[in-house]
Amino acid sequence: MSAEAAVRSFLRGVADSNLTVMATHWGGPGGPAIRTNQPPDWEKRMVVMQAYLSKAQYRVVSDVGSGSDAASRSLSVELRRPDCVRVVPFTMVRAGDGAWLVNQVDLASAGSPIKPCPGPPPKDSAATRDSL
């Protein structure tokens, strides 16, 4: 499975709220979190990532090797939500068995799970100024 295919499988788990699928495609050089139980708080991390990445359509916009390190890749994933688009960096690592795994996701780039995209600009009215 390619790094891009691993990201797609991970994001299908996000869309399905399936933490097991997510943890099968997320981990480190030692293997997927679901098998290694590493890091110890992996289940909490899956819940947080699912909250930040859910409810968005996605597409992989770039897949770049990390220089001379053949065991690492950087992918940029475009998340599309109503009225905005965010590009989220994913860092991939190759596990000992050769599988690509999501290792890091820049959640700050995804936007807040409560309000992931900026709303309309505030209206500058006398009523608004007076109510502050």
N, C-alpha and C positions, 0 to 999 in steps of 0.2 A: 504494500500500500504506500502510495506517495505521501509526502507531507501535506499536499493539498487535500487528498482524499481523507487523511486523518482529521484535518480541520473540519471538513464537511460532515464526517461522522460525529465528531464532537458537537458541532452545531445542530445536528439532527437530534442529538440527546438533549441539548438545551431547549429546542423547540417542543420536544415531547415531554419536558420536565422529567427526563429519565437520568437520574444521577448515576446510575450504574453504567449506562452507555458513556456518559461524560467521563467517568473515572477510568473506563477502559481505554480511552484515547487521550488521557492526561496523565502526566507523570514525569519521570526523570530517566537518566541513563540506566538505572536499575530495573526499569519496567513501569507498567501502568500502576497508578495509585491503588486501584482496586485489588491488585495482586500483592503489592509490596507494603501496603498500609503506610506509605510515606508520602508526604509528611504526615505526622500523627493527626493533624486536623484536616485531612483531605476532604472529609465529608462536608465540613463547614465551608470550605473553599468552593466546593461544587455548588452549594446552595447560593453563595454570594455571586459566583460567575453566572449562574442560571438567572438570577434576578437582574443583573446588569445587561445580559445579552439577549434576553427573551423578547418576544413581541417585535421582532425586526426581521425583515428580509435581508439576505446577505449575498455577497459574491466576493470571491477572492480576486483582488486586483493586482497583486504582485506576489511572487515567490522567488526569493533571492537567497542564494547560498551565503554563508557567513565567512567569506574569505577562504582561508586555507583549511578551515575546520569543516570537514565533510559530514560531521555528526550534528551540525546545527544549521537551521534555516530560519529566515525571517519572512513571514507572510503578512501582507496587509489585507484586511478584510473590511469591505464596505458594508456598513449596517444602514439599511434604509428604513426610516420611520416616517410617519406623516410629517411633512414640512421640514425634514432635515435628513442629512446624510452624514454619517460619522465614519472615519477610517480608523480601524483598531489594529494595532500591531500585535501579532502572535509570534512567539518564539517557539520553534520546534526543536526537539532533540531526537537523536536516533538512540533507541534503547539497545541493550546488549543483544537482543534477539533480532535486531535489524529493523524493527517497527518504528515508524515515526510517531512521536507523541507531542501533544501540546504541552509545553512546559511553563510558559508565561503568557498572560494576556494583559495588555495595558487597559485595565478597566476604566481608568480616568478618561481615556479617549472615547469610551463608549457613552459617557454622559451618565447622569444620575438615574437610577432605576425609577425614581419617583417622577422626575421631570427630565427625561433624557434629551430633549431638544428645547431650545429656547422658545418661549412663547412670543406672542405679539408684543411689540414695544409698548411700554406703559403710556397711557394717555395723559397728557399734561393738561389737566382741567382744574378749574377753581375748586370744584367739589373734591377732587383727589387731593389737592394741596391742603384743603381745609380739614380733611379727615385724618391727616397724618399726625 
